[in-house]
C-alpha cells in the first residue's frame, strides 16, 4: 500500500514538473515569435517608407509615385512618368479596338476576294433595259439591275485561317495585359482603360449600319 502511494506521488510530481517546463517554454517562445513578427512588419514599413519598394494594393487605390505595374522594372518614380503610363494604357486599349476592326476587315476581304462571290457580283451587274415613251414623244431607255443574292458563305484556306488566328492571338494577348493592369485596382489606370475603350470604339467602330446584310455588333469581353 505504501509503495502504491509513493508511486502515485512520484507520478504526480513528474507530471507537475513536465507541465511547468512546458509552460516555461511556451512563455519563452511567445515573446520570440512576437518579436520576429514585429521585426518583419517593421522591416516592411521601413522598406515602404524609404521608397525602395513598390506600392501594390489588392484594394481600390490612387497610388501614383512608387506604384508598380506588371514588374518591378515598371516602377513609377515621378508624376510625369505616371502620366506617360496612363497615356500608354489609353493607347494600348485603342490598339485593341484597332485589332478587332482589322480582324473584321480581313474577314470581309476574304469574302470579297473569293471567286464565287466575284462571279455572283459580275452576274448581278448585268443590266436589263426597256423603252418608255415620255410625254414629249421621245423614247427613254431605263435600265434595272437584278437584286444581288449577297455574298456566299465560304471557308478560308490554310494561309487565310493562319492570319485570322494570328490576329486573334494578338487581340487575346493585348486584352490579357489590359486585364492584368486592371487587377492592380489603381483608379487612374482603370479610368485610362475606360477612356481608351471609348476613343477606340469611336474611331474604329464607326461603320455603316443597315438592317440587311449588316453584321451584328460584338459584345466586348475582358479578354477579347
PyMOL CGO cylinders between C-alpha atoms (Angstrom):
from pymol import cmd
from pymol.cgo import CYLINDER

trace = [
    CYLINDER, 0.00, 0.00, 0.00, 2.74, 2.46, 0.90, 0.3, 1, 1, 1, 1, 1, 1,
    CYLINDER, 2.74, 2.46, 0.90, 4.58, 1.55, -2.31, 0.3, 1, 1, 1, 1, 1, 1,
    CYLINDER, 4.58, 1.55, -2.31, 1.48, 2.40, -4.40, 0.3, 1, 1, 1, 1, 1, 1,
    CYLINDER, 1.48, 2.40, -4.40, 1.10, 5.73, -2.66, 0.3, 1, 1, 1, 1, 1, 1,
    CYLINDER, 1.10, 5.73, -2.66, 4.75, 6.51, -3.24, 0.3, 1, 1, 1, 1, 1, 1,
    CYLINDER, 4.75, 6.51, -3.24, 4.46, 5.60, -6.92, 0.3, 1, 1, 1, 1, 1, 1,
    CYLINDER, 4.46, 5.60, -6.92, 1.37, 7.78, -7.30, 0.3, 1, 1, 1, 1, 1, 1,
    CYLINDER, 1.37, 7.78, -7.30, 3.09, 10.71, -5.60, 0.3, 1, 1, 1, 1, 1, 1,
    CYLINDER, 3.09, 10.71, -5.60, 6.12, 10.29, -7.84, 0.3, 1, 1, 1, 1, 1, 1,
    CYLINDER, 6.12, 10.29, -7.84, 3.95, 10.26, -10.98, 0.3, 1, 1, 1, 1, 1, 1,
    CYLINDER, 3.95, 10.26, -10.98, 2.11, 13.41, -9.90, 0.3, 1, 1, 1, 1, 1, 1,
    CYLINDER, 2.11, 13.41, -9.90, 5.39, 15.16, -9.20, 0.3, 1, 1, 1, 1, 1, 1,
    CYLINDER, 5.39, 15.16, -9.20, 6.72, 14.21, -12.63, 0.3, 1, 1, 1, 1, 1, 1,
    CYLINDER, 6.72, 14.21, -12.63, 3.52, 15.47, -14.33, 0.3, 1, 1, 1, 1, 1, 1,
    CYLINDER, 3.52, 15.47, -14.33, 3.70, 18.78, -12.49, 0.3, 1, 1, 1, 1, 1, 1,
    CYLINDER, 3.70, 18.78, -12.49, 7.35, 19.17, -13.44, 0.3, 1, 1, 1, 1, 1, 1,
    CYLINDER, 7.35, 19.17, -13.44, 6.61, 18.47, -17.13, 0.3, 1, 1, 1, 1, 1, 1,
    CYLINDER, 6.61, 18.47, -17.13, 3.69, 20.90, -17.12, 0.3, 1, 1, 1, 1, 1, 1,
    CYLINDER, 3.69, 20.90, -17.12, 5.79, 23.63, -15.55, 0.3, 1, 1, 1, 1, 1, 1,
    CYLINDER, 5.79, 23.63, -15.55, 8.57, 23.07, -18.07, 0.3, 1, 1, 1, 1, 1, 1,
    CYLINDER, 8.57, 23.07, -18.07, 6.11, 23.20, -20.98, 0.3, 1, 1, 1, 1, 1, 1,
    CYLINDER, 6.11, 23.20, -20.98, 4.58, 26.43, -19.68, 0.3, 1, 1, 1, 1, 1, 1,
    CYLINDER, 4.58, 26.43, -19.68, 8.03, 27.95, -19.28, 0.3, 1, 1, 1, 1, 1, 1,
    CYLINDER, 8.03, 27.95, -19.28, 8.96, 27.01, -22.88, 0.3, 1, 1, 1, 1, 1, 1,
    CYLINDER, 8.96, 27.01, -22.88, 5.69, 28.47, -24.22, 0.3, 1, 1, 1, 1, 1, 1,
    CYLINDER, 5.69, 28.47, -24.22, 6.28, 31.69, -22.32, 0.3, 1, 1, 1, 1, 1, 1,
    CYLINDER, 6.28, 31.69, -22.32, 9.79, 31.90, -23.72, 0.3, 1, 1, 1, 1, 1, 1,
    CYLINDER, 9.79, 31.90, -23.72, 8.71, 31.08, -27.30, 0.3, 1, 1, 1, 1, 1, 1,
    CYLINDER, 8.71, 31.08, -27.30, 5.77, 33.50, -27.41, 0.3, 1, 1, 1, 1, 1, 1,
    CYLINDER, 5.77, 33.50, -27.41, 7.83, 36.68, -26.98, 0.3, 1, 1, 1, 1, 1, 1,
    CYLINDER, 7.83, 36.68, -26.98, 10.30, 35.36, -29.56, 0.3, 1, 1, 1, 1, 1, 1,
    CYLINDER, 10.30, 35.36, -29.56, 7.57, 34.83, -32.18, 0.3, 1, 1, 1, 1, 1, 1,
    CYLINDER, 7.57, 34.83, -32.18, 6.01, 38.19, -31.38, 0.3, 1, 1, 1, 1, 1, 1,
    CYLINDER, 6.01, 38.19, -31.38, 9.36, 39.92, -31.67, 0.3, 1, 1, 1, 1, 1, 1,
    CYLINDER, 9.36, 39.92, -31.67, 10.05, 38.23, -35.02, 0.3, 1, 1, 1, 1, 1, 1,
    CYLINDER, 10.05, 38.23, -35.02, 6.66, 39.28, -36.39, 0.3, 1, 1, 1, 1, 1, 1,
    CYLINDER, 6.66, 39.28, -36.39, 7.17, 42.83, -35.18, 0.3, 1, 1, 1, 1, 1, 1,
    CYLINDER, 7.17, 42.83, -35.18, 10.64, 42.90, -36.71, 0.3, 1, 1, 1, 1, 1, 1,
    CYLINDER, 10.64, 42.90, -36.71, 9.31, 41.67, -40.07, 0.3, 1, 1, 1, 1, 1, 1,
    CYLINDER, 9.31, 41.67, -40.07, 6.50, 44.21, -40.04, 0.3, 1, 1, 1, 1, 1, 1,
    CYLINDER, 6.50, 44.21, -40.04, 8.93, 46.99, -39.12, 0.3, 1, 1, 1, 1, 1, 1,
    CYLINDER, 8.93, 46.99, -39.12, 11.24, 45.96, -41.94, 0.3, 1, 1, 1, 1, 1, 1,
    CYLINDER, 11.24, 45.96, -41.94, 8.37, 46.10, -44.44, 0.3, 1, 1, 1, 1, 1, 1,
    CYLINDER, 8.37, 46.10, -44.44, 7.32, 49.50, -43.14, 0.3, 1, 1, 1, 1, 1, 1,
    CYLINDER, 7.32, 49.50, -43.14, 10.89, 50.77, -43.42, 0.3, 1, 1, 1, 1, 1, 1,
    CYLINDER, 10.89, 50.77, -43.42, 11.14, 49.46, -46.97, 0.3, 1, 1, 1, 1, 1, 1,
    CYLINDER, 11.14, 49.46, -46.97, 7.91, 51.23, -47.93, 0.3, 1, 1, 1, 1, 1, 1,
    CYLINDER, 7.91, 51.23, -47.93, 8.96, 54.42, -46.21, 0.3, 1, 1, 1, 1, 1, 1,
    CYLINDER, 8.96, 54.42, -46.21, 12.41, 54.50, -47.78, 0.3, 1, 1, 1, 1, 1, 1,
    CYLINDER, 12.41, 54.50, -47.78, 10.91, 54.40, -51.27, 0.3, 1, 1, 1, 1, 1, 1,
    CYLINDER, 10.91, 54.40, -51.27, 12.78, 51.23, -52.20, 0.3, 1, 1, 1, 1, 1, 1,
    CYLINDER, 12.78, 51.23, -52.20, 9.68, 49.08, -52.52, 0.3, 1, 1, 1, 1, 1, 1,
    CYLINDER, 9.68, 49.08, -52.52, 6.64, 49.12, -54.78, 0.3, 1, 1, 1, 1, 1, 1,
    CYLINDER, 6.64, 49.12, -54.78, 3.26, 50.32, -53.63, 0.3, 1, 1, 1, 1, 1, 1,
    CYLINDER, 3.26, 50.32, -53.63, 0.88, 47.50, -54.52, 0.3, 1, 1, 1, 1, 1, 1,
    CYLINDER, 0.88, 47.50, -54.52, -2.62, 47.01, -53.13, 0.3, 1, 1, 1, 1, 1, 1,
    CYLINDER, -2.62, 47.01, -53.13, -5.35, 44.48, -53.87, 0.3, 1, 1, 1, 1, 1, 1,
    CYLINDER, -5.35, 44.48, -53.87, -7.93, 47.10, -52.89, 0.3, 1, 1, 1, 1, 1, 1,
    CYLINDER, -7.93, 47.10, -52.89, -9.02, 50.24, -54.69, 0.3, 1, 1, 1, 1, 1, 1,
    CYLINDER, -9.02, 50.24, -54.69, -6.24, 52.82, -54.51, 0.3, 1, 1, 1, 1, 1, 1,
    CYLINDER, -6.24, 52.82, -54.51, -5.00, 56.07, -56.04, 0.3, 1, 1, 1, 1, 1, 1,
    CYLINDER, -5.00, 56.07, -56.04, -1.26, 55.41, -55.84, 0.3, 1, 1, 1, 1, 1, 1,
    CYLINDER, -1.26, 55.41, -55.84, 0.96, 57.41, -58.21, 0.3, 1, 1, 1, 1, 1, 1,
    CYLINDER, 0.96, 57.41, -58.21, 4.65, 57.68, -57.30, 0.3, 1, 1, 1, 1, 1, 1,
    CYLINDER, 4.65, 57.68, -57.30, 6.32, 54.39, -56.22, 0.3, 1, 1, 1, 1, 1, 1,
    CYLINDER, 6.32, 54.39, -56.22, 3.48, 52.31, -57.67, 0.3, 1, 1, 1, 1, 1, 1,
    CYLINDER, 3.48, 52.31, -57.67, 4.49, 49.32, -59.82, 0.3, 1, 1, 1, 1, 1, 1,
    CYLINDER, 4.49, 49.32, -59.82, 2.71, 47.52, -62.66, 0.3, 1, 1, 1, 1, 1, 1,
    CYLINDER, 2.71, 47.52, -62.66, 3.39, 44.03, -64.04, 0.3, 1, 1, 1, 1, 1, 1,
    CYLINDER, 3.39, 44.03, -64.04, 7.01, 44.01, -62.76, 0.3, 1, 1, 1, 1, 1, 1,
    CYLINDER, 7.01, 44.01, -62.76, 9.43, 45.87, -60.51, 0.3, 1, 1, 1, 1, 1, 1,
    CYLINDER, 9.43, 45.87, -60.51, 11.03, 47.47, -63.57, 0.3, 1, 1, 1, 1, 1, 1,
    CYLINDER, 11.03, 47.47, -63.57, 7.79, 49.33, -64.31, 0.3, 1, 1, 1, 1, 1, 1,
    CYLINDER, 7.79, 49.33, -64.31, 8.06, 51.44, -61.17, 0.3, 1, 1, 1, 1, 1, 1,
    CYLINDER, 8.06, 51.44, -61.17, 6.71, 54.98, -61.18, 0.3, 1, 1, 1, 1, 1, 1,
    CYLINDER, 6.71, 54.98, -61.18, 9.34, 57.43, -59.98, 0.3, 1, 1, 1, 1, 1, 1,
    CYLINDER, 9.34, 57.43, -59.98, 7.68, 60.76, -60.89, 0.3, 1, 1, 1, 1, 1, 1,
    CYLINDER, 7.68, 60.76, -60.89, 4.34, 62.30, -61.74, 0.3, 1, 1, 1, 1, 1, 1,
    CYLINDER, 4.34, 62.30, -61.74, 5.39, 62.71, -65.36, 0.3, 1, 1, 1, 1, 1, 1,
    CYLINDER, 5.39, 62.71, -65.36, 6.20, 59.02, -65.64, 0.3, 1, 1, 1, 1, 1, 1,
    CYLINDER, 6.20, 59.02, -65.64, 2.81, 58.14, -64.20, 0.3, 1, 1, 1, 1, 1, 1,
    CYLINDER, 2.81, 58.14, -64.20, 1.07, 60.44, -66.71, 0.3, 1, 1, 1, 1, 1, 1,
    CYLINDER, 1.07, 60.44, -66.71, 3.01, 58.76, -69.51, 0.3, 1, 1, 1, 1, 1, 1,
    CYLINDER, 3.01, 58.76, -69.51, 1.94, 55.35, -68.21, 0.3, 1, 1, 1, 1, 1, 1,
    CYLINDER, 1.94, 55.35, -68.21, -1.72, 56.41, -68.24, 0.3, 1, 1, 1, 1, 1, 1,
    CYLINDER, -1.72, 56.41, -68.24, -1.36, 57.65, -71.84, 0.3, 1, 1, 1, 1, 1, 1,
    CYLINDER, -1.36, 57.65, -71.84, 0.32, 54.36, -72.76, 0.3, 1, 1, 1, 1, 1, 1,
    CYLINDER, 0.32, 54.36, -72.76, -2.59, 52.40, -71.28, 0.3, 1, 1, 1, 1, 1, 1,
    CYLINDER, -2.59, 52.40, -71.28, -5.05, 54.51, -73.29, 0.3, 1, 1, 1, 1, 1, 1,
    CYLINDER, -5.05, 54.51, -73.29, -3.10, 53.81, -76.50, 0.3, 1, 1, 1, 1, 1, 1,
    CYLINDER, -3.10, 53.81, -76.50, -2.95, 50.09, -75.64, 0.3, 1, 1, 1, 1, 1, 1,
    CYLINDER, -2.95, 50.09, -75.64, -6.75, 49.87, -75.36, 0.3, 1, 1, 1, 1, 1, 1,
    CYLINDER, -6.75, 49.87, -75.36, -7.14, 51.86, -78.60, 0.3, 1, 1, 1, 1, 1, 1,
    CYLINDER, -7.14, 51.86, -78.60, -4.78, 49.38, -80.27, 0.3, 1, 1, 1, 1, 1, 1,
    CYLINDER, -4.78, 49.38, -80.27, -7.00, 46.53, -79.06, 0.3, 1, 1, 1, 1, 1, 1,
    CYLINDER, -7.00, 46.53, -79.06, -10.04, 48.11, -80.71, 0.3, 1, 1, 1, 1, 1, 1,
    CYLINDER, -10.04, 48.11, -80.71, -7.97, 48.62, -83.87, 0.3, 1, 1, 1, 1, 1, 1,
    CYLINDER, -7.97, 48.62, -83.87, -7.02, 44.95, -83.91, 0.3, 1, 1, 1, 1, 1, 1,
    CYLINDER, -7.02, 44.95, -83.91, -10.67, 43.96, -83.62, 0.3, 1, 1, 1, 1, 1, 1,
    CYLINDER, -10.67, 43.96, -83.62, -11.61, 46.22, -86.51, 0.3, 1, 1, 1, 1, 1, 1,
    CYLINDER, -11.61, 46.22, -86.51, -8.68, 44.89, -88.53, 0.3, 1, 1, 1, 1, 1, 1,
    CYLINDER, -8.68, 44.89, -88.53, -9.84, 41.31, -87.97, 0.3, 1, 1, 1, 1, 1, 1,
    CYLINDER, -9.84, 41.31, -87.97, -13.33, 42.22, -89.18, 0.3, 1, 1, 1, 1, 1, 1,
    CYLINDER, -13.33, 42.22, -89.18, -11.99, 43.96, -92.27, 0.3, 1, 1, 1, 1, 1, 1,
    CYLINDER, -11.99, 43.96, -92.27, -9.77, 41.00, -93.07, 0.3, 1, 1, 1, 1, 1, 1,
    CYLINDER, -9.77, 41.00, -93.07, -12.78, 38.66, -92.91, 0.3, 1, 1, 1, 1, 1, 1,
    CYLINDER, -12.78, 38.66, -92.91, -14.64, 40.96, -95.30, 0.3, 1, 1, 1, 1, 1, 1,
    CYLINDER, -14.64, 40.96, -95.30, -11.63, 40.99, -97.62, 0.3, 1, 1, 1, 1, 1, 1,
    CYLINDER, -11.63, 40.99, -97.62, -11.60, 37.19, -97.70, 0.3, 1, 1, 1, 1, 1, 1,
    CYLINDER, -11.60, 37.19, -97.70, -15.30, 37.11, -98.57, 0.3, 1, 1, 1, 1, 1, 1,
    CYLINDER, -15.30, 37.11, -98.57, -14.97, 39.76, -101.28, 0.3, 1, 1, 1, 1, 1, 1,
    CYLINDER, -14.97, 39.76, -101.28, -11.90, 38.16, -102.86, 0.3, 1, 1, 1, 1, 1, 1,
    CYLINDER, -11.90, 38.16, -102.86, -13.41, 34.69, -103.15, 0.3, 1, 1, 1, 1, 1, 1,
    CYLINDER, -13.41, 34.69, -103.15, -14.01, 33.70, -106.82, 0.3, 1, 1, 1, 1, 1, 1,
    CYLINDER, -14.01, 33.70, -106.82, -17.58, 32.58, -106.20, 0.3, 1, 1, 1, 1, 1, 1,
    CYLINDER, -17.58, 32.58, -106.20, -18.55, 35.99, -104.84, 0.3, 1, 1, 1, 1, 1, 1,
    CYLINDER, -18.55, 35.99, -104.84, -16.74, 37.75, -107.69, 0.3, 1, 1, 1, 1, 1, 1,
    CYLINDER, -16.74, 37.75, -107.69, -18.75, 35.76, -110.26, 0.3, 1, 1, 1, 1, 1, 1,
    CYLINDER, -18.75, 35.76, -110.26, -22.01, 36.48, -108.48, 0.3, 1, 1, 1, 1, 1, 1,
    CYLINDER, -22.01, 36.48, -108.48, -21.24, 40.20, -108.37, 0.3, 1, 1, 1, 1, 1, 1,
    CYLINDER, -21.24, 40.20, -108.37, -20.48, 40.27, -112.10, 0.3, 1, 1, 1, 1, 1, 1,
    CYLINDER, -20.48, 40.27, -112.10, -23.72, 38.43, -112.83, 0.3, 1, 1, 1, 1, 1, 1,
    CYLINDER, -23.72, 38.43, -112.83, -25.66, 40.86, -110.70, 0.3, 1, 1, 1, 1, 1, 1,
    CYLINDER, -25.66, 40.86, -110.70, -24.14, 43.78, -112.59, 0.3, 1, 1, 1, 1, 1, 1,
    CYLINDER, -24.14, 43.78, -112.59, -25.75, 42.76, -115.92, 0.3, 1, 1, 1, 1, 1, 1,
    CYLINDER, -25.75, 42.76, -115.92, -28.35, 45.40, -116.71, 0.3, 1, 1, 1, 1, 1, 1,
    CYLINDER, -28.35, 45.40, -116.71, -31.77, 44.89, -118.23, 0.3, 1, 1, 1, 1, 1, 1,
    CYLINDER, -31.77, 44.89, -118.23, -33.23, 47.65, -120.42, 0.3, 1, 1, 1, 1, 1, 1,
    CYLINDER, -33.23, 47.65, -120.42, -36.70, 48.55, -121.63, 0.3, 1, 1, 1, 1, 1, 1,
    CYLINDER, -36.70, 48.55, -121.63, -38.14, 51.51, -123.52, 0.3, 1, 1, 1, 1, 1, 1,
    CYLINDER, -38.14, 51.51, -123.52, -40.63, 54.00, -122.23, 0.3, 1, 1, 1, 1, 1, 1,
    CYLINDER, -40.63, 54.00, -122.23, -42.45, 56.77, -124.09, 0.3, 1, 1, 1, 1, 1, 1,
    CYLINDER, -42.45, 56.77, -124.09, -42.24, 60.17, -122.40, 0.3, 1, 1, 1, 1, 1, 1,
    CYLINDER, -42.24, 60.17, -122.40, -44.82, 62.95, -122.67, 0.3, 1, 1, 1, 1, 1, 1,
    CYLINDER, -44.82, 62.95, -122.67, -42.76, 64.84, -125.24, 0.3, 1, 1, 1, 1, 1, 1,
    CYLINDER, -42.76, 64.84, -125.24, -42.78, 61.87, -127.58, 0.3, 1, 1, 1, 1, 1, 1,
    CYLINDER, -42.78, 61.87, -127.58, -39.19, 60.79, -127.06, 0.3, 1, 1, 1, 1, 1, 1,
    CYLINDER, -39.19, 60.79, -127.06, -38.23, 57.33, -126.08, 0.3, 1, 1, 1, 1, 1, 1,
    CYLINDER, -38.23, 57.33, -126.08, -36.17, 56.81, -122.94, 0.3, 1, 1, 1, 1, 1, 1,
    CYLINDER, -36.17, 56.81, -122.94, -34.42, 53.64, -122.01, 0.3, 1, 1, 1, 1, 1, 1,
    CYLINDER, -34.42, 53.64, -122.01, -34.47, 52.58, -118.36, 0.3, 1, 1, 1, 1, 1, 1,
    CYLINDER, -34.47, 52.58, -118.36, -32.03, 50.07, -117.04, 0.3, 1, 1, 1, 1, 1, 1,
    CYLINDER, -32.03, 50.07, -117.04, -32.53, 47.97, -113.96, 0.3, 1, 1, 1, 1, 1, 1,
    CYLINDER, -32.53, 47.97, -113.96, -30.16, 45.57, -112.32, 0.3, 1, 1, 1, 1, 1, 1,
    CYLINDER, -30.16, 45.57, -112.32, -31.40, 42.37, -110.73, 0.3, 1, 1, 1, 1, 1, 1,
    CYLINDER, -31.40, 42.37, -110.73, -31.09, 42.18, -107.00, 0.3, 1, 1, 1, 1, 1, 1,
    CYLINDER, -31.09, 42.18, -107.00, -27.93, 40.50, -105.81, 0.3, 1, 1, 1, 1, 1, 1,
    CYLINDER, -27.93, 40.50, -105.81, -28.33, 37.41, -103.65, 0.3, 1, 1, 1, 1, 1, 1,
    CYLINDER, -28.33, 37.41, -103.65, -25.47, 38.64, -101.43, 0.3, 1, 1, 1, 1, 1, 1,
    CYLINDER, -25.47, 38.64, -101.43, -22.07, 37.11, -100.73, 0.3, 1, 1, 1, 1, 1, 1,
    CYLINDER, -22.07, 37.11, -100.73, -21.89, 33.38, -100.31, 0.3, 1, 1, 1, 1, 1, 1,
    CYLINDER, -21.89, 33.38, -100.31, -20.55, 31.71, -97.19, 0.3, 1, 1, 1, 1, 1, 1,
    CYLINDER, -20.55, 31.71, -97.19, -17.01, 30.46, -97.77, 0.3, 1, 1, 1, 1, 1, 1,
    CYLINDER, -17.01, 30.46, -97.77, -14.33, 28.60, -95.87, 0.3, 1, 1, 1, 1, 1, 1,
    CYLINDER, -14.33, 28.60, -95.87, -10.89, 30.27, -95.64, 0.3, 1, 1, 1, 1, 1, 1,
    CYLINDER, -10.89, 30.27, -95.64, -7.84, 28.39, -96.84, 0.3, 1, 1, 1, 1, 1, 1,
    CYLINDER, -7.84, 28.39, -96.84, -4.92, 27.45, -94.60, 0.3, 1, 1, 1, 1, 1, 1,
    CYLINDER, -4.92, 27.45, -94.60, -2.96, 30.70, -95.02, 0.3, 1, 1, 1, 1, 1, 1,
    CYLINDER, -2.96, 30.70, -95.02, -6.04, 32.86, -94.51, 0.3, 1, 1, 1, 1, 1, 1,
    CYLINDER, -6.04, 32.86, -94.51, -7.01, 30.92, -91.39, 0.3, 1, 1, 1, 1, 1, 1,
    CYLINDER, -7.01, 30.92, -91.39, -3.45, 31.24, -90.07, 0.3, 1, 1, 1, 1, 1, 1,
    CYLINDER, -3.45, 31.24, -90.07, -3.67, 35.01, -90.50, 0.3, 1, 1, 1, 1, 1, 1,
    CYLINDER, -3.67, 35.01, -90.50, -7.05, 35.10, -88.75, 0.3, 1, 1, 1, 1, 1, 1,
    CYLINDER, -7.05, 35.10, -88.75, -5.62, 33.05, -85.87, 0.3, 1, 1, 1, 1, 1, 1,
    CYLINDER, -5.62, 33.05, -85.87, -2.64, 35.42, -85.58, 0.3, 1, 1, 1, 1, 1, 1,
    CYLINDER, -2.64, 35.42, -85.58, -4.96, 38.43, -85.35, 0.3, 1, 1, 1, 1, 1, 1,
    CYLINDER, -4.96, 38.43, -85.35, -7.00, 36.65, -82.69, 0.3, 1, 1, 1, 1, 1, 1,
    CYLINDER, -7.00, 36.65, -82.69, -3.82, 35.82, -80.74, 0.3, 1, 1, 1, 1, 1, 1,
    CYLINDER, -3.82, 35.82, -80.74, -2.76, 39.48, -80.79, 0.3, 1, 1, 1, 1, 1, 1,
    CYLINDER, -2.76, 39.48, -80.79, -6.19, 40.55, -79.55, 0.3, 1, 1, 1, 1, 1, 1,
    CYLINDER, -6.19, 40.55, -79.55, -6.06, 37.99, -76.75, 0.3, 1, 1, 1, 1, 1, 1,
    CYLINDER, -6.06, 37.99, -76.75, -2.54, 38.99, -75.68, 0.3, 1, 1, 1, 1, 1, 1,
    CYLINDER, -2.54, 38.99, -75.68, -3.30, 42.72, -75.59, 0.3, 1, 1, 1, 1, 1, 1,
    CYLINDER, -3.30, 42.72, -75.59, -6.60, 42.15, -73.77, 0.3, 1, 1, 1, 1, 1, 1,
    CYLINDER, -6.60, 42.15, -73.77, -4.83, 39.93, -71.22, 0.3, 1, 1, 1, 1, 1, 1,
    CYLINDER, -4.83, 39.93, -71.22, -2.26, 42.62, -70.44, 0.3, 1, 1, 1, 1, 1, 1,
    CYLINDER, -2.26, 42.62, -70.44, -5.08, 45.14, -70.01, 0.3, 1, 1, 1, 1, 1, 1,
    CYLINDER, -5.08, 45.14, -70.01, -6.81, 42.76, -67.60, 0.3, 1, 1, 1, 1, 1, 1,
    CYLINDER, -6.81, 42.76, -67.60, -3.60, 42.40, -65.57, 0.3, 1, 1, 1, 1, 1, 1,
    CYLINDER, -3.60, 42.40, -65.57, -3.26, 46.18, -65.36, 0.3, 1, 1, 1, 1, 1, 1,
    CYLINDER, -3.26, 46.18, -65.36, -6.86, 46.48, -64.14, 0.3, 1, 1, 1, 1, 1, 1,
    CYLINDER, -6.86, 46.48, -64.14, -6.15, 43.93, -61.39, 0.3, 1, 1, 1, 1, 1, 1,
    CYLINDER, -6.15, 43.93, -61.39, -3.89, 46.47, -59.65, 0.3, 1, 1, 1, 1, 1, 1,
    CYLINDER, -3.89, 46.47, -59.65, -7.11, 48.36, -58.76, 0.3, 1, 1, 1, 1, 1, 1,
    CYLINDER, -7.11, 48.36, -58.76, -5.47, 51.70, -59.44, 0.3, 1, 1, 1, 1, 1, 1,
    CYLINDER, -5.47, 51.70, -59.44, -8.21, 54.24, -60.10, 0.3, 1, 1, 1, 1, 1, 1,
    CYLINDER, -8.21, 54.24, -60.10, -6.18, 56.26, -62.60, 0.3, 1, 1, 1, 1, 1, 1,
    CYLINDER, -6.18, 56.26, -62.60, -5.26, 53.18, -64.64, 0.3, 1, 1, 1, 1, 1, 1,
    CYLINDER, -5.26, 53.18, -64.64, -8.84, 51.91, -64.71, 0.3, 1, 1, 1, 1, 1, 1,
    CYLINDER, -8.84, 51.91, -64.71, -10.11, 55.32, -65.83, 0.3, 1, 1, 1, 1, 1, 1,
    CYLINDER, -10.11, 55.32, -65.83, -7.45, 55.28, -68.57, 0.3, 1, 1, 1, 1, 1, 1,
    CYLINDER, -7.45, 55.28, -68.57, -8.76, 51.89, -69.72, 0.3, 1, 1, 1, 1, 1, 1,
    CYLINDER, -8.76, 51.89, -69.72, -12.29, 53.31, -69.98, 0.3, 1, 1, 1, 1, 1, 1,
    CYLINDER, -12.29, 53.31, -69.98, -11.06, 56.35, -71.91, 0.3, 1, 1, 1, 1, 1, 1,
    CYLINDER, -11.06, 56.35, -71.91, -9.13, 54.13, -74.33, 0.3, 1, 1, 1, 1, 1, 1,
    CYLINDER, -9.13, 54.13, -74.33, -12.17, 51.93, -74.88, 0.3, 1, 1, 1, 1, 1, 1,
    CYLINDER, -12.17, 51.93, -74.88, -14.30, 54.99, -75.68, 0.3, 1, 1, 1, 1, 1, 1,
    CYLINDER, -14.30, 54.99, -75.68, -11.80, 56.53, -78.11, 0.3, 1, 1, 1, 1, 1, 1,
    CYLINDER, -11.80, 56.53, -78.11, -11.08, 53.18, -79.76, 0.3, 1, 1, 1, 1, 1, 1,
    CYLINDER, -11.08, 53.18, -79.76, -14.75, 52.43, -80.27, 0.3, 1, 1, 1, 1, 1, 1,
    CYLINDER, -14.75, 52.43, -80.27, -15.37, 55.94, -81.59, 0.3, 1, 1, 1, 1, 1, 1,
    CYLINDER, -15.37, 55.94, -81.59, -12.55, 55.68, -84.13, 0.3, 1, 1, 1, 1, 1, 1,
    CYLINDER, -12.55, 55.68, -84.13, -12.65, 52.03, -85.20, 0.3, 1, 1, 1, 1, 1, 1,
    CYLINDER, -12.65, 52.03, -85.20, -16.30, 51.27, -84.52, 0.3, 1, 1, 1, 1, 1, 1,
    CYLINDER, -16.30, 51.27, -84.52, -17.60, 53.98, -86.87, 0.3, 1, 1, 1, 1, 1, 1,
    CYLINDER, -17.60, 53.98, -86.87, -19.13, 51.75, -89.52, 0.3, 1, 1, 1, 1, 1, 1,
    CYLINDER, -19.13, 51.75, -89.52, -22.09, 51.85, -91.87, 0.3, 1, 1, 1, 1, 1, 1,
    CYLINDER, -22.09, 51.85, -91.87, -25.17, 50.40, -90.21, 0.3, 1, 1, 1, 1, 1, 1,
    CYLINDER, -25.17, 50.40, -90.21, -28.02, 48.68, -92.03, 0.3, 1, 1, 1, 1, 1, 1,
    CYLINDER, -28.02, 48.68, -92.03, -30.88, 46.28, -91.49, 0.3, 1, 1, 1, 1, 1, 1,
    CYLINDER, -30.88, 46.28, -91.49, -29.93, 43.94, -94.33, 0.3, 1, 1, 1, 1, 1, 1,
    CYLINDER, -29.93, 43.94, -94.33, -26.51, 42.44, -94.78, 0.3, 1, 1, 1, 1, 1, 1,
    CYLINDER, -26.51, 42.44, -94.78, -25.14, 44.18, -91.68, 0.3, 1, 1, 1, 1, 1, 1,
    CYLINDER, -25.14, 44.18, -91.68, -23.04, 42.46, -89.12, 0.3, 1, 1, 1, 1, 1, 1,
    CYLINDER, -23.04, 42.46, -89.12, -24.12, 42.12, -85.52, 0.3, 1, 1, 1, 1, 1, 1,
    CYLINDER, -24.12, 42.12, -85.52, -22.26, 44.25, -83.00, 0.3, 1, 1, 1, 1, 1, 1,
    CYLINDER, -22.26, 44.25, -83.00, -19.90, 42.20, -80.87, 0.3, 1, 1, 1, 1, 1, 1,
    CYLINDER, -19.90, 42.20, -80.87, -20.03, 42.39, -77.10, 0.3, 1, 1, 1, 1, 1, 1,
    CYLINDER, -20.03, 42.39, -77.10, -16.75, 43.45, -75.51, 0.3, 1, 1, 1, 1, 1, 1,
    CYLINDER, -16.75, 43.45, -75.51, -15.37, 40.91, -73.06, 0.3, 1, 1, 1, 1, 1, 1,
    CYLINDER, -15.37, 40.91, -73.06, -12.39, 41.25, -70.76, 0.3, 1, 1, 1, 1, 1, 1,
    CYLINDER, -12.39, 41.25, -70.76, -10.12, 39.03, -72.80, 0.3, 1, 1, 1, 1, 1, 1,
    CYLINDER, -10.12, 39.03, -72.80, -11.09, 39.82, -76.35, 0.3, 1, 1, 1, 1, 1, 1,
]
cmd.load_cgo(trace, "trace")
